Amino acid sequence: MDDKLKAELSSLFDKDHERASAVEKARSEKASKEAQLVAEFIRICTDIIEPAMREIGDFARTRGWDYRIVSKEERSEPNGRLDPAEIRIDFFRSGEIPRPAHEQASFSVICDKQDGAAQFHESTMGPGHGGSRGTTGKEKLEKIATGLIQSKMVKYLGKLLVDAKPRS
């Protein structure tokens, strides 16, 4: 190969290497930022969300309901799907046996690391009654506070108590 072609070929591969390095650097920076956001979400769950949930749950216990709080860290499923970090409070009438999560009335706060936010999800569906299930908004992590969580939970419980009314 003559020197001119060798130089042109070398230049092509150098540019390709620069593009690949830039992509890898951006990917690494994104992963680092997302890991920091997940760590911040977990800290907020421990310091703010779980105590706020527990206070509402303890009040519900005085009124004939029970609860359990479940936290989970982000994990990759075997099928490659990413299961985000989350904290959830399940509600059920006192004396009932808690059901699997998909059958249980619950209020969840889920980490949205792409937006640096907490996503709220609620389900008023439960054994022996219908209800609704869905996402009910997002809030930036820095705006998460006890009052915000408890306000959303009071609204949620207002719906749950209608949907879960005892049948005659």
NORGIKA-V814682 format. One record per backbone hydrogen bond with DSSP energy under -1.0 kcal/mol. NH is the residue of the N-H (numbers start at 0). CO is the residue of the C=O. Records with the same first field share a line. If there is no record, write none. Layout:
BEGIN
NH->CO / CO
END
This chain:
BEGIN
5->1
6->2
7->3
8->4
9->5
10->6
11->7
12->8
13->9
14->10
15->11
16->12
17->13
18->14
19->15
20->16
21->17
22->18
23->19
24->20
25->21
26->22
27->23
28->24
29->25
30->26
31->27
32->28
33->29
34->30
35->31
36->32
37->33
38->34
39->35
40->36
41->37
42->38
43->39
44->40
45->41
46->42
47->43
48->43
49->44
51->47
52->48
53->49
54->50
55->51
56->52
57->53
58->54
59->55
60->56
62->59
63->60
64->59
65->91
67->89
69->87
71->85
74->82
76->80
79->76
82->74
85->71
86->108
87->69
88->106
89->67
90->104
91->65
93->63
95->92
102->99
103->100
105->122
106->88
107->120
108->86
109->118
110->84
111->116
115->111
116->111
117->138
118->109
119->136
120->107
121->133
122->105
123->131
125->128
128->125
133->121
135->119
138->117
140->115
142->139
143->140
148->144
149->145
150->146
151->147
152->148
153->149
154->150
155->151
156->152
157->153
158->154
159->155
160->156
162->158
163->159
164->161
END
